[in-house]
C-alpha cells in the first residue's frame, strides 16, 4: 500500500516528508531543496524553511531561511515554488548551519525584512 504522505491530493504532509523536497523559481529552475522547517511551538505554524544552496559536496554550503509564506506547493512540479531568481537568492541572508540554531534566532528579523514578510 502506498504511503498516504506521498499522495499529492492531500493537504497535510508530515515534516519529515518535506525535507529534501525541491524548490523551484517561477521559471521552473531548481534552486535547491528544503533542508529543515522551523515551527513556532506556541502557534504550531511553520515560520521558515531552509533552502540549501551553493557550496560543493556539502562544503561551504549556506542555508537560506525562507519565510514559509513565500513558498507555494505546486503539484505539477512536485515541489515548492518561490517567486525568486537565483541572483535574488544569492543576495539573500544566508547562514552556516551553526548560526541557524543560535538561542535567540537573531536572523529571523533580517530574513523577514529581506522578503517583506513578518517574523
N, C-alpha and C positions, 0 to 999 in steps of 0.2 A: 504494500500500500504506500502511495506517495506521501511524503511529509506535507501536512497541511500548510506549514510555513512557507513552502515553495510555491504555493498557488498564487498567481498574480491577481486573482479576483477577490482576494481577501484584503481588508483594510488594515488589519493589525499584523505586525511582524515581531518576532522575538529579537531582542537586541543582539544576540549572538549571530543572528542571520543577516544583520545589517553590516557587520564588519566584513570588509572585502568587497562590498557592492561597488560597482563602478560609478564614477561621477563624470558626467559629460557637460560640455558647454552647449549653448543653443545651436551651434553649428555642427554638433554631432562629434566633436573631437573629444577623445577621452582625456580627462585632466588628471585622473588618479583614481583612488578608491578610498572608501571610508575606513579610517583606522580605528576610531573609537567614538563613542557618544557620551556626552556629558548631560546628565539628567538632574534637574532640580529635585532634591529629596523632599522638599515640602509640597511642591505643586504636582510632582510626578511628571512634569512636562520636559521633553527633550529641549535643551537650550542650544547646544553646539554639537557639531560632528567634526572630527578632524579629518583632513584630507592630506594624505601622504603624497608629496610632490617633490621631484628633484632628487639629487644625490645619485650615487652609483652603487648598486648591490646593497642598499640599506645604509651605506656610509655617507655622511653629510646630508642625509635626508632631513628636510624640515617638515614640520607638521603645521598645517594651516587650519585653525579653527574656523568653521563656517557657522554663522547663526543658522539654527535649524529652519528658520523662516525663509531663508534664501534657497533651500533645497525643495525641489518638486520631484516626486517619483513619477517616472514615465514607464508605463508597462511595455511600450513598444521597444524602448532601449533596454528594458530590464535593469534599470539603474536610475540614479538621481540626475537631474539636470539643474544647472545653475546658469544664470544669465551673466557669465563672466568669460572673458577671453584669457588666454594664457598670460598675456602681458599684465593684465589687471591682477591676476592671481600672483604673479611674480612680485608685484609691488605690495601685496597684502602682508599684514603682520604674520610672520611665521616663526616658529619656535622649535628648539630642540625638545626632545621628549621630556627631559627633566623639568623644564620650565613650565610645561603644561600642568604639572602636579604640585606647583608651589602652593603652600597652605591658603593663601588668600586669592588665588586665581586672578591676580592683578591684570592679566591680559584681557579679561572679559570686556572692560570698558573700551580698550583700544580696538579690539576686534569689532565690537558692536558699532563703534563710531565709524570705522572704515566702511562698513556695509550699510550704514544708515539704519541699523536695527536697534532694538532696545535690549539692554542686558539685565 
